[in-house]
Amino acid sequence: MAEVTVYDQEKRQAGSVNLDPEIFEVPVRPEILNLVVRAIRAGWRAGTHATLNRSRMKGGGAKPWRQKGTGRARSGSGISPVWRGGAVVFGPQPRDYSFKVNKKVRRLALKMALSARLAEDRFLVLKGIVLPEAKTRHAAGIRRTLELGKTLMVITGEDEALARSLRNLPDFLLRTPEQLNVYDVLNHPHLVVLEDALERVVARLSA
């Protein structure tokens, strides 16, 4: 069982916490992480692209010229795909790009992502954050003290003032334990979890 140090917002030791090895010491399998990340990104795609096929184009009912005697190639419609400005035959049409990944696989992938951040020593547990007022400059000062770059922070979401102070920081993403996902963990080199939010993350992945 891994024991990690809990820090306060001044980066002073404020205790320790034991992490469940079934959540934070899971062997990483890149193919599972890749599958879940692709599923997440596929779900974001709007899929609203469309081209005009013959059924969606106006006109084309009248024959452009008579069949024979003009010296030109025969033609039956002014929206023929072989004409410039005509219909598109096999162009893209609206579709749903999402695909299903089993809940157990998604949960396993999240455990792997958390385990990877812990193994890289980029997993920081904070006792809590107390700001004198809800101002981004105070949050920026704490970020400098903790020496954080592009960061994902997991908070409970119950402190609105804290959320307002943190959400405007550049390259700084806030998530609640229920919103935590594989893509966000892998897309941010630093992972910071408040101690009370950590309990909810563990409860979610232990269910």
N, CA, C and O of each residue as an XYZ file, in Angstrom:
828
protein
N       0.852     -1.195      0.000
C       0.000      0.000      0.000
C       0.887      1.243      0.000
O       1.754      1.405      0.858
N       0.650      2.123     -0.986
C       1.472      3.321     -1.116
C       1.041      4.375     -0.104
O      -0.147      4.615      0.109
N       2.038      4.992      0.509
C       1.779      6.085      1.440
C       2.328      7.366      0.836
O       3.515      7.455      0.522
N       1.472      8.342      0.677
C       1.897      9.603      0.094
C       1.738     10.716      1.114
O       0.883     10.662      1.998
N       2.577     11.718      0.968
C       2.545     12.856      1.880
C       1.420     13.813      1.489
O       1.192     14.075      0.308
N       0.741     14.316      2.479
C      -0.282     15.338      2.270
C       0.347     16.699      2.573
O       0.962     16.881      3.623
N       0.195     17.642      1.662
C       0.783     18.967      1.827
C      -0.323     19.999      2.037
O      -1.484     19.786      1.688
N       0.085     21.125      2.623
C      -0.843     22.251      2.691
C      -0.558     23.174      1.513
O       0.292     22.864      0.678
N      -1.255     24.297      1.434
C      -1.097     25.189      0.288
C       0.230     25.918      0.272
O       0.570     26.544     -0.732
N       0.982     25.857      1.345
C       2.332     26.440      1.385
C       3.396     25.391      1.084
O       4.590     25.656      1.223
N       2.967     24.204      0.674
C       3.824     23.057      0.358
C       4.608     22.581      1.584
O       5.770     22.189      1.486
N       3.940     22.626      2.738
C       4.506     22.054      3.964
C       3.776     20.755      4.260
O       2.582     20.621      3.993
N       4.507     19.809      4.811
C       3.894     18.519      5.120
C       2.792     18.698      6.161
O       2.975     19.368      7.177
N       1.646     18.084      5.880
C       0.500     18.201      6.781
C      -0.081     16.837      7.118
O      -1.229     16.730      7.550
N       0.720     15.793      6.917
C       0.258     14.449      7.231
C       0.568     13.498      6.091
O       1.402     13.783      5.231
N      -0.111     12.373      6.099
C       0.065     11.368      5.052
C      -1.234     10.604      4.879
O      -2.117     10.636      5.735
N      -1.328      9.919      3.756
C      -2.520      9.124      3.467
C      -2.091      7.853      2.746
O      -1.189      7.873      1.907
N      -2.740      6.763      3.079
C      -2.471      5.482      2.426
C      -3.414      5.315      1.238
O      -4.622      5.518      1.355
N      -2.846      4.944      0.099
C      -3.616      4.777     -1.120
C      -3.823      3.299     -1.421
O      -2.897      2.493     -1.323
N      -5.031      2.966     -1.783
C      -5.391      1.584     -2.086
C      -4.613      1.098     -3.313
O      -4.728      1.696     -4.383
N      -3.823      0.026     -3.179
C      -3.041     -0.453     -4.329
C      -3.911     -0.947     -5.483
O      -3.449     -0.986     -6.623
N      -5.158     -1.322     -5.210
C      -6.042     -1.780     -6.282
C      -6.528     -0.621     -7.148
O      -7.133     -0.839     -8.198
N      -6.265      0.603     -6.712
C      -6.642      1.793     -7.481
C      -5.410      2.545     -7.969
O      -5.387      3.038     -9.097
N      -4.395      2.634     -7.131
C      -3.249      3.494     -7.438
C      -1.964      2.727     -7.754
O      -0.907      3.338     -7.913
N      -2.041      1.415     -7.846
C      -0.866      0.628     -8.228
C      -1.254     -0.413     -9.270
O      -0.842     -1.571     -9.195
N      -2.046      0.015    -10.235
C      -2.521     -0.877    -11.289
C      -1.544     -0.835    -12.462
O      -1.194      0.253    -12.920
N      -1.093     -1.991    -12.961
C      -0.198     -1.995    -14.131
C      -0.855     -1.305    -15.329
O      -2.026     -1.530    -15.635
N      -0.080     -0.476    -15.982
C      -0.610      0.313    -17.095
C      -0.566     -0.497    -18.386
O       0.461     -1.072    -18.745
N      -1.708     -0.528    -19.075
C      -1.802     -1.177    -20.387
C      -2.203     -0.112    -21.409
O      -3.355      0.320    -21.432
N      -1.263      0.310    -22.252
C      -1.537      1.422    -23.180
C      -2.733      1.179    -24.095
O      -3.431      2.126    -24.458
N      -2.980     -0.075    -24.474
C      -4.083     -0.325    -25.403
C      -5.438     -0.012    -24.766
O      -6.366      0.411    -25.456
N      -5.556     -0.218    -23.456
C      -6.817      0.103    -22.780
C      -6.969      1.614    -22.645
O      -8.055      2.151    -22.862
N      -5.888      2.300    -22.288
C      -5.944      3.755    -22.215
C      -6.303      4.346    -23.574
O      -7.109      5.271    -23.663
N      -5.700      3.807    -24.630
C      -5.976      4.301    -25.975
C      -7.440      4.092    -26.353
O      -8.060      4.975    -26.946
N      -7.990      2.939    -26.016
C      -9.385      2.644    -26.339
C     -10.336      3.629    -25.665
O     -11.253      4.148    -26.302
N     -10.118      3.884    -24.383
C     -11.019      4.756    -23.634
C     -10.867      6.207    -24.089
O     -11.863      6.922    -24.203
N      -9.649      6.647    -24.347
C      -9.448      8.017    -24.826
C     -10.117      8.208    -26.187
O     -10.742      9.239    -26.433
N      -9.987      7.225    -27.061
C     -10.653      7.332    -28.365
C     -12.166      7.385    -28.211
O     -12.842      8.106    -28.944
N     -12.694      6.628    -27.266
C     -14.143      6.644    -27.037
C     -14.608      8.008    -26.530
O     -15.652      8.511    -26.944
N     -13.820      8.602    -25.628
C     -14.175      9.922    -25.101
C     -14.150     10.968    -26.211
O     -15.081     11.763    -26.343
N     -13.086     10.964    -27.006
C     -12.955     11.954    -28.076
C     -13.997     11.731    -29.175
O     -14.492     12.692    -29.764
N     -14.326     10.488    -29.447
C     -15.344     10.202    -30.462
C     -16.705     10.728    -30.031
O     -17.493     11.185    -30.859
N     -16.977     10.661    -28.735
C     -18.243     11.176    -28.230
C     -18.370     12.677    -28.347
O     -19.480     13.211    -28.356
N     -17.230     13.372    -28.436
C     -17.256     14.823    -28.578
C     -17.570     15.265    -30.011
O     -17.983     16.405    -30.224
N     -17.383     14.390    -30.984
C     -17.544     14.787    -32.385
C     -19.006     15.068    -32.686
O     -19.883     14.278    -32.335
N     -19.265     16.178    -33.328
C     -20.643     16.579    -33.614
C     -21.268     15.673    -34.672
O     -22.448     15.334    -34.583
N     -20.488     15.286    -35.661
C     -21.018     14.428    -36.711
C     -22.086     15.088    -37.563
O     -22.952     14.409    -38.114
N     -22.029     16.414    -37.674
C     -23.055     17.141    -38.432
C     -22.620     17.454    -39.860
O     -23.315     18.185    -40.565
N     -21.495     16.921    -40.297
C     -21.034     17.178    -41.662
C     -22.012     16.551    -42.658
O     -22.593     15.500    -42.386
N     -22.186     17.191    -43.797
C     -23.124     16.681    -44.791
C     -22.800     17.263    -46.162
O     -22.363     18.408    -46.274
N     -23.015     16.472    -47.191
C     -22.914     16.948    -48.561
C     -24.276     16.773    -49.233
O     -25.115     16.012    -48.752
N     -24.490     17.471    -50.330
C     -25.762     17.403    -51.045
C     -25.758     16.223    -52.011
O     -25.056     16.236    -53.022
N     -26.540     15.215    -51.689
C     -26.716     14.128    -52.650
C     -27.907     14.463    -53.566
O     -28.498     15.536    -53.451
N     -28.241     13.568    -54.442
C     -29.269     13.895    -55.442
C     -30.633     14.129    -54.798
O     -31.424     14.935    -55.287
N     -30.901     13.434    -53.719
C     -32.216     13.584    -53.091
C     -32.347     14.908    -52.352
O     -33.464     15.356    -52.091
N     -31.223     15.549    -52.008
C     -31.269     16.781    -51.242
C     -31.100     18.023    -52.119
O     -31.249     19.142    -51.630
N     -30.795     17.844    -53.389
C     -30.584     18.994    -54.268
C     -31.880     19.395    -54.956
O     -32.726     18.555    -55.261
N     -32.019     20.698    -55.194
C     -33.181     21.208    -55.915
C     -32.938     21.088    -57.419
O     -31.802     21.115    -57.893
N     -34.026     20.958    -58.138
C     -33.917     20.910    -59.593
C     -33.599     19.507    -60.078
O     -33.717     18.523    -59.347
N     -33.192     19.454    -61.336
C     -32.820     18.165    -61.918
C     -33.977     17.395    -62.502
O     -33.797     16.273    -62.975
N     -35.172     17.979    -62.478
C     -36.320     17.233    -62.978
C     -36.422     17.249    -64.498
O     -36.821     16.252    -65.099
N     -36.067     18.363    -65.123
C     -36.189     18.489    -66.581
C     -34.924     18.009    -67.263
O     -33.816     18.259    -66.789
N     -35.092     17.335    -68.351
C     -33.939     16.886    -69.135
C     -33.273     18.110    -69.780
O     -33.955     18.899    -70.435
N     -31.955     18.282    -69.607
C     -31.291     19.509    -70.089
C     -31.454     19.736    -71.591
O     -31.653     20.877    -72.007
N     -31.379     18.713    -72.405
C     -31.592     18.809    -73.857
C     -32.079     17.458    -74.370
O     -32.039     16.451    -73.663
N     -32.530     17.463    -75.591
C     -33.095     16.230    -76.127
C     -32.031     15.149    -76.261
O     -30.834     15.434    -76.312
N     -32.482     13.929    -76.315
C     -31.568     12.792    -76.264
C     -30.615     12.756    -77.457
O     -29.425     12.490    -77.295
N     -31.134     13.022    -78.646
C     -30.317     12.859    -79.853
C     -30.350     14.123    -80.713
O     -31.258     14.948    -80.615
N     -29.356     14.237    -81.532
C     -29.376     15.280    -82.554
C     -28.647     16.561    -82.182
O     -28.529     17.448    -83.027
N     -28.156     16.697    -80.960
C     -27.483     17.948    -80.586
C     -25.977     17.865    -80.752
O     -25.303     18.895    -80.776
N     -25.437     16.663    -80.867
C     -23.991     16.512    -80.952
C     -23.315     16.449    -79.596
O     -22.112     16.207    -79.501
N     -24.080     16.662    -78.572
C     -23.505     16.591    -77.222
C     -23.829     15.246    -76.578
O     -24.709     14.514    -77.031
N     -23.108     14.948    -75.532
C     -23.378     13.698    -74.827
C     -24.778     13.749    -74.226
O     -25.258     14.805    -73.811
N     -25.412     12.599    -74.188
C     -26.757     12.537    -73.640
C     -26.717     12.855    -72.139
O     -25.742     12.533    -71.459
N     -27.750     13.470    -71.642
C     -27.827     13.820    -70.228
C     -29.283     13.826    -69.813
O     -30.155     14.291    -70.546
N     -29.534     13.295    -68.607
C     -30.908     13.206    -68.150
C     -31.234     14.137    -67.000
O     -32.402     14.286    -66.642
N     -30.216     14.773    -66.408
C     -30.487     15.619    -65.249
C     -29.412     16.685    -65.108
O     -28.234     16.448    -65.373
N     -29.852     17.874    -64.682
C     -28.906     18.970    -64.483
C     -28.141     18.894    -63.176
O     -27.241     19.701    -62.945
N     -28.478     17.940    -62.312
C     -27.747     17.791    -61.037
C     -26.949     16.496    -61.021
O     -26.603     15.987    -59.955
N     -26.663     15.971    -62.185
C     -25.898     14.729    -62.272
C     -24.547     14.877    -61.565
O     -23.927     15.936    -61.665
N     -24.086     13.873    -60.872
C     -22.796     13.958    -60.185
C     -21.611     14.197    -61.107
O     -20.564     14.657    -60.650
N     -21.750     13.896    -62.391
C     -20.636     14.116    -63.306
C     -20.563     15.565    -63.786
O     -19.604     15.949    -64.455
N     -21.558     16.357    -63.452
C     -21.555     17.766    -63.824
C     -20.921     18.609    -62.737
O     -20.976     18.279    -61.552
N     -20.313     19.712    -63.173
C     -19.804     20.672    -62.207
C     -20.984     21.313    -61.465
O     -21.934     21.781    -62.092
N     -20.919     21.330    -60.137
C     -22.018     21.848    -59.341
C     -23.127     20.844    -59.116
O     -24.166     21.177    -58.547
N     -22.910     19.603    -59.563
C     -23.932     18.579    -59.385
C     -23.875     17.954    -57.998
O     -23.135     18.391    -57.118
N     -24.674     16.931    -57.843
C     -24.764     16.253    -56.547
C     -23.483     15.472    -56.250
O     -22.694     15.172    -57.146
N     -23.297     15.151    -54.955
C     -22.155     14.358    -54.505
C     -22.654     12.944    -54.230
O     -23.685     12.752    -53.586
N     -21.916     11.967    -54.721
C     -22.396     10.589    -54.646
C     -22.121      9.955    -53.286
O     -23.048      9.532    -52.596
N     -20.860      9.889    -52.906
C     -20.502      9.176    -51.675
C     -19.889     10.120    -50.633
O     -18.968      9.747    -49.907
N     -20.414     11.342    -50.571
C     -19.891     12.302    -49.601
C     -20.350     11.977    -48.189
O     -21.236     11.143    -48.001
N     -19.751     12.636    -47.186
C     -20.122     12.370    -45.790
C     -21.543     12.827    -45.486
O     -22.027     13.817    -46.035
N     -22.191     12.091    -44.608
C     -23.536     12.406    -44.148
C     -23.540     12.398    -42.617
O     -22.666     11.779    -42.009
N     -24.505     13.072    -41.981
C     -24.532     13.099    -40.514
C     -24.502     11.698    -39.916
O     -25.200     10.794    -40.376
N     -23.679     11.537    -38.879
C     -23.557     10.232    -38.240
C     -23.090     10.401    -36.800
O     -22.577     11.454    -36.422
N     -23.268      9.384    -36.027
C     -22.845      9.364    -34.629
C     -21.539      8.587    -34.543
O     -21.489      7.407    -34.888
N     -20.476      9.255    -34.078
C     -19.162      8.619    -34.027
C     -18.919      7.857    -32.724
O     -17.950      7.106    -32.615
N     -19.781      8.045    -31.752
C     -19.526      7.432    -30.439
C     -19.625      5.915    -30.525
O     -20.343      5.367    -31.361
N     -18.891      5.256    -29.647
C     -18.985      3.807    -29.527
C     -18.878      3.425    -28.056
O     -18.306      4.154    -27.245
N     -19.429      2.289    -27.741
C     -19.552      1.883    -26.349
C     -18.270      1.226    -25.844
O     -17.650      0.410    -26.526
N     -17.900      1.609    -24.631
C     -16.838      0.924    -23.904
C     -17.432      0.508    -22.558
O     -18.063      1.315    -21.876
N     -17.230     -0.728    -22.190
C     -17.820     -1.237    -20.959
C     -17.400     -0.420    -19.742
O     -16.284      0.096    -19.670
N     -18.322     -0.319    -18.788
C     -18.073      0.477    -17.591
C     -16.836     -0.035    -16.832
O     -16.056      0.765    -16.315
N     -16.658     -1.339    -16.765
C     -15.502     -1.903    -16.063
C     -14.195     -1.503    -16.743
O     -13.193     -1.252    -16.074
N     -14.210     -1.445    -18.069
C     -12.995     -1.055    -18.806
C     -12.691      0.419    -18.566
O     -11.530      0.786    -18.383
N     -13.724      1.276    -18.564
C     -13.516      2.699    -18.289
C     -12.941      2.900    -16.882
O     -12.026      3.697    -16.676
N     -13.493      2.169    -15.936
C     -13.015      2.287    -14.557
C     -11.569      1.813    -14.449
O     -10.757      2.436    -13.765
N     -11.248      0.705    -15.130
C      -9.878      0.194    -15.107
C      -8.920      1.196    -15.730
O      -7.818      1.399    -15.220
N      -9.327      1.825    -16.827
C      -8.463      2.807    -17.487
C      -8.193      3.999    -16.574
O      -7.073      4.509    -16.545
N      -9.202      4.451    -15.827
C      -8.999      5.564    -14.906
C      -8.035      5.173    -13.787
O      -7.200      5.980    -13.378
N      -8.146      3.957    -13.299
C      -7.196      3.481    -12.288
C      -5.778      3.477    -12.850
O      -4.834      3.859    -12.159
N      -5.627      3.049    -14.097
C      -4.302      3.033    -14.734
C      -3.737      4.442    -14.872
O      -2.552      4.667    -14.623
N      -4.587      5.392    -15.269
C      -4.118      6.771    -15.432
C      -3.664      7.346    -14.091
O      -2.625      8.002    -14.019
N      -4.436      7.105    -13.027
C      -4.050      7.580    -11.696
C      -2.766      6.899    -11.231
O      -1.903      7.537    -10.628
N      -2.642      5.608    -11.510
C      -1.435      4.874    -11.121
C      -0.209      5.412    -11.840
O       0.879      5.486    -11.269
N      -0.401      5.789    -13.113
C       0.722      6.336    -13.882
C       1.188      7.661    -13.301
O       2.392      7.892    -13.192
N       0.262      8.538    -12.925
C       0.649      9.819    -12.345
C       1.347      9.611    -10.996
O       2.302     10.322    -10.682
N       0.892      8.667    -10.214
C       1.540      8.393     -8.933
C       2.946      7.844     -9.148
O       3.877      8.242     -8.448
N       3.112      6.939    -10.103
C       4.425      6.357    -10.386
C       5.401      7.402    -10.908
O       6.605      7.290    -10.679
N       4.896      8.421    -11.609
C       5.747      9.484    -12.152
C       6.032     10.574    -11.122
O       6.733     11.543    -11.416
N       5.490     10.416     -9.921
C       5.641     11.402     -8.850
C       5.046     12.747     -9.264
O       5.599     13.805     -8.963
N       3.919     12.686     -9.953
C       3.196     13.889    -10.356
C       1.784     13.876     -9.770
O       0.856     14.445    -10.344
N       1.643     13.235     -8.648
C       0.373     13.111     -7.950
C       0.524     13.809     -6.598
O       1.294     13.368     -5.745
N      -0.216     14.898     -6.414
C      -0.076     15.712     -5.209
C      -1.406     15.754     -4.460
O      -2.450     16.056     -5.038
N      -1.349     15.448     -3.175
C      -2.541     15.508     -2.328
C      -2.424     16.734     -1.432
O      -1.436     16.898     -0.717
N      -3.450     17.601     -1.476
C      -3.461     18.819     -0.676
C      -4.468     18.694      0.463
O      -5.567     18.164      0.297
N      -4.061     19.193      1.610
C      -4.970     19.187      2.755
C      -6.205     20.030      2.469
O      -7.319     19.692      2.870
N      -5.984     21.116      1.780
C      -7.075     22.024      1.437
C      -6.499     23.352      0.976
O      -5.298     23.594      1.089
N      -7.363     24.202      0.458
C      -6.946     25.530      0.011
C      -7.877     26.560      0.643
O      -9.100     26.475      0.522
N      -7.278     27.521      1.310
C      -8.042     28.605      1.926
C      -7.542     29.922      1.340
O      -6.358     30.245      1.436
N      -8.441     30.666      0.743
C      -8.081     31.941      0.126
C      -8.693     33.085      0.926
O      -9.813     32.960      1.422
N      -7.960     34.222      1.061
C      -8.520     35.365      1.791
C      -9.753     35.948      1.105
O     -10.648     36.473      1.767
N      -9.795     35.853     -0.227
C     -10.951     36.294     -1.000
C     -10.939     35.570     -2.334
O      -9.918     35.028     -2.757
N     -12.074     35.572     -2.980
C     -12.211     34.843     -4.244
C     -11.586     35.641     -5.385
O     -12.293     36.244     -6.192
N     -10.267     35.638     -5.442
C      -9.535     36.356     -6.483
C      -8.544     35.410     -7.148
O      -7.894     34.606     -6.480
N      -8.435     35.514     -8.460
C      -7.546     34.636     -9.207
C      -6.089     34.864     -8.824
O      -5.286     33.932     -8.879
N      -5.736     36.078     -8.440
C      -4.327     36.357     -8.105
C      -3.881     35.549     -6.885
O      -2.724     35.139     -6.803
N      -4.787     35.322     -5.943
C      -4.425     34.495     -4.789
C      -4.198     33.046     -5.209
O      -3.267     32.396     -4.735
N      -5.056     32.540     -6.105
C      -4.888     31.183     -6.615
C      -3.592     31.053     -7.415
O      -2.924     30.021     -7.360
N      -3.242     32.105     -8.158
C      -1.995     32.081     -8.927
C      -0.786     32.019     -8.000
O       0.205     31.361     -8.315
N      -0.864     32.699     -6.860
C       0.231     32.642     -5.896
C       0.414     31.247     -5.333
O       1.544     30.792     -5.158
N      -0.690     30.559     -5.046
C      -0.597     29.185     -4.550
C      -0.023     28.268     -5.624
O       0.746     27.354     -5.328
N      -0.399     28.519     -6.854
C       0.133     27.705     -7.941
C       1.649     27.853     -8.054
O       2.359     26.871     -8.272
N       2.136     29.071     -7.906
C       3.581     29.284     -7.970
C       4.275     28.605     -6.790
O       5.351     28.028     -6.949
N       3.664     28.674     -5.616
C       4.255     28.040     -4.436
C       4.365     26.524     -4.621
O       5.360     25.915     -4.227
N       3.343     25.929     -5.218
C       3.328     24.481     -5.426
C       4.114     24.063     -6.670
O       4.289     22.871     -6.922
N       4.585     25.038     -7.445
C       5.407     24.784     -8.635
C       4.667     23.877     -9.627
O       5.168     22.826    -10.026
N       3.478     24.308    -10.007
C       2.647     23.520    -10.901
C       2.630     24.117    -12.296
O       2.575     25.336    -12.459
N       2.676     23.258    -13.294
C       2.529     23.687    -14.677
C       1.107     23.433    -15.135
O       0.150     23.882    -14.505
N       0.978     22.716    -16.229
C      -0.350     22.341    -16.722
C      -0.948     21.324    -15.754
O      -0.412     20.229    -15.586
N      -2.043     21.685    -15.130
C      -2.517     20.921    -13.969
C      -3.996     20.595    -14.056
O      -4.810     21.390    -14.524
N      -4.312     19.399    -13.589
C      -5.689     18.991    -13.344
C      -5.878     18.914    -11.836
O      -5.158     18.185    -11.154
N      -6.844     19.666    -11.314
C      -7.121     19.641     -9.880
C      -8.511     19.076     -9.640
O      -9.480     19.465    -10.292
N      -8.589     18.159     -8.700
C      -9.860     17.537     -8.345
C     -10.330     18.139     -7.030
O      -9.663     18.022     -6.002
N     -11.495     18.788     -7.080
C     -12.060     19.426     -5.900
C     -13.470     18.877     -5.683
O     -14.036     18.240     -6.571
N     -14.020     19.119     -4.526
C     -15.365     18.614     -4.244
C     -16.438     19.395     -4.985
O     -17.518     18.869     -5.255
N     -16.146     20.647     -5.314
C     -17.120     21.475     -6.012
C     -18.093     22.179     -5.101
O     -18.983     22.887     -5.572
N     -17.940     21.998     -3.794
C     -18.864     22.608     -2.843
C     -18.465     24.034     -2.484
O     -19.297     24.816     -2.025
N     -17.187     24.377     -2.692
C     -16.701     25.716     -2.388
C     -16.707     26.549     -3.664
O     -15.771     26.477     -4.460
N     -17.758     27.336     -3.861
C     -17.890     28.127     -5.080
C     -16.808     29.190     -5.194
O     -16.316     29.462     -6.289
N     -16.436     29.795     -4.068
C     -15.407     30.838     -4.098
C     -14.075     30.265     -4.561
O     -13.363     30.893     -5.344
N     -13.742     29.079     -4.081
C     -12.500     28.431     -4.501
C     -12.544     28.109     -5.985
O     -11.568     28.333     -6.701
N     -13.666     27.587     -6.448
C     -13.789     27.243     -7.865
C     -13.653     28.477     -8.748
O     -12.991     28.425     -9.785
N     -14.274     29.591     -8.348
C     -14.166     30.830     -9.124
C     -12.736     31.338     -9.165
O     -12.300     31.884    -10.179
N     -12.008     31.166     -8.086
C     -10.633     31.657     -8.030
C      -9.700     30.828     -8.901
O      -8.742     31.360     -9.461
N      -9.964     29.544     -9.019
C      -9.046     28.649     -9.727
C      -9.345     28.505    -11.209
O      -8.438     28.252    -12.003
N     -10.606     28.662    -11.592
C     -10.983     28.274    -12.946
C     -10.429     29.197    -14.026
O     -10.386     28.812    -15.194
N     -10.001     30.413    -13.659
C      -9.468     31.327    -14.665
C      -7.961     31.201    -14.866
O      -7.391     31.890    -15.712
N      -7.316     30.336    -14.105
C      -5.879     30.143    -14.282
C      -5.618     29.455    -15.625
O      -6.312     28.497    -15.964
N      -4.637     29.924    -16.393
C      -4.341     29.273    -17.675
C      -3.764     27.875    -17.465
O      -3.024     27.641    -16.509
N      -4.103     26.953    -18.353
C      -3.624     25.563    -18.273
C      -3.939     24.950    -16.917
O      -3.124     24.224    -16.348
N      -5.108     25.242    -16.413
C      -5.516     24.740    -15.105
C      -6.974     24.302    -15.218
O      -7.860     25.120    -15.466
N      -7.212     23.009    -15.034
C      -8.552     22.455    -15.215
C      -9.087     21.917    -13.889
O      -8.380     21.229    -13.153
N     -10.331     22.238    -13.601
C     -10.987     21.760    -12.384
C     -11.977     20.658    -12.727
O     -12.710     20.749    -13.711
N     -11.989     19.626    -11.912
C     -12.946     18.543    -12.052
C     -13.383     18.083    -10.664
O     -12.605     18.136     -9.711
N     -14.626     17.635    -10.557
C     -15.083     16.999     -9.331
C     -14.769     15.506     -9.439
O     -14.473     15.022    -10.532
N     -14.828     14.770     -8.333
C     -14.568     13.322     -8.409
C     -15.489     12.609     -9.399
O     -15.083     11.629    -10.025
N     -16.706     13.085     -9.543
C     -17.641     12.455    -10.470
C     -17.317     12.787    -11.927
O     -17.676     12.023    -12.823
N     -16.652     13.904    -12.175
C     -16.303     14.318    -13.537
C     -14.944     13.792    -13.981
O     -14.609     13.875    -15.163
N     -14.167     13.260    -13.066
C     -12.802     12.825    -13.381
C     -12.818     11.766    -14.471
O     -13.583     10.804    -14.394
N     -11.974     11.936    -15.492
C     -11.923     10.967    -16.587
C     -10.495     10.767    -17.071
O      -9.594     11.536    -16.739
N     -10.314      9.734    -17.851
C      -8.982      9.323    -18.293
C      -8.326     10.396    -19.156
O      -7.142     10.689    -18.991
N      -9.090     10.981    -20.073
C      -8.507     11.960    -20.995
C      -7.908     13.142    -20.247
O      -6.786     13.557    -20.534
N      -8.653     13.685    -19.289
C      -8.161     14.849    -18.558
C      -6.913     14.511    -17.743
O      -5.988     15.319    -17.660
N      -6.886     13.326    -17.146
C      -5.708     12.933    -16.355
C      -4.480     12.831    -17.252
O      -3.409     13.327    -16.902
N      -4.633     12.190    -18.409
C      -3.488     11.993    -19.300
C      -3.085     13.282    -20.005
O      -1.932     13.430    -20.410
N      -4.017     14.211    -20.156
C      -3.740     15.446    -20.881
C      -3.090     16.509    -20.004
O      -2.687     17.558    -20.507
N      -2.982     16.258    -18.704
C      -2.377     17.218    -17.786
C      -1.232     16.535    -17.026
O      -1.469     15.573    -16.296
N      -0.008     17.015    -17.188
C       1.136     16.362    -16.547
C       1.054     16.327    -15.024
O       1.605     15.418    -14.402
N       0.379     17.294    -14.413
C       0.299     17.343    -12.951
C      -1.144     17.085    -12.507
O      -2.098     17.629    -13.064
N      -1.264     16.242    -11.490
C      -2.574     15.926    -10.926
C      -2.563     16.303     -9.449
O      -1.756     15.794     -8.672
N      -3.468     17.199     -9.074
C      -3.592     17.645     -7.683
C      -4.988     17.274     -7.196
O      -5.985     17.576     -7.852
N      -5.049     16.622     -6.048
C      -6.327     16.178     -5.491
C      -6.447     16.691     -4.066
O      -5.556     16.463     -3.248
N      -7.533     17.379     -3.762
C      -7.780     17.783     -2.384
C      -8.139     16.548     -1.563
O      -8.765     15.615     -2.067
N      -7.739     16.552     -0.303
C      -7.879     15.351      0.518
C      -9.326     14.891      0.636
O      -9.598     13.692      0.575
N     -10.255     15.824      0.805
C     -11.656     15.410      0.916
C     -12.203     14.900     -0.420
O     -13.101     14.058     -0.439
N     -11.665     15.409     -1.543
C     -12.082     14.901     -2.848
C     -11.491     13.522     -3.120
O     -12.099     12.705     -3.812
N     -10.303     13.264     -2.571
C      -9.665     11.962     -2.759
C     -10.547     10.837     -2.217
O     -10.630      9.765     -2.817
N     -11.194     11.079     -1.099
C     -12.070     10.062     -0.513
C     -13.205      9.706     -1.467
O     -13.591      8.542     -1.575
N     -13.733     10.704     -2.152
C     -14.821     10.450     -3.097
C     -14.328      9.757     -4.360
O     -15.049      8.955     -4.952
N     -13.095     10.066     -4.776
C     -12.517      9.362     -5.927
C     -12.352      7.877     -5.610
O     -12.687      7.014     -6.422
N     -11.833      7.599     -4.421
C     -11.636      6.209     -3.997
C     -12.982      5.485     -3.893
O     -13.117      4.338     -4.317
N     -13.967      6.170     -3.325
C     -15.289      5.555     -3.202
C     -15.893      5.257     -4.558
O     -16.545      4.228     -4.735
N     -15.683      6.148     -5.521
C     -16.224      5.933     -6.870
C     -15.568      4.727     -7.539
O     -16.253      3.921     -8.168
N     -14.263      4.599     -7.409
C     -13.546      3.520     -8.098
C     -13.598      2.210     -7.328
O     -13.237      1.167     -7.873
N     -14.031      2.239     -6.096
C     -14.147      1.003     -5.306
C     -15.529      0.378     -5.443
O     -15.730     -0.780     -5.075
N     -16.466      1.131     -5.964
C     -17.856      0.634     -6.044
C     -17.979     -0.529     -7.034
O     -19.070     -1.065     -7.225
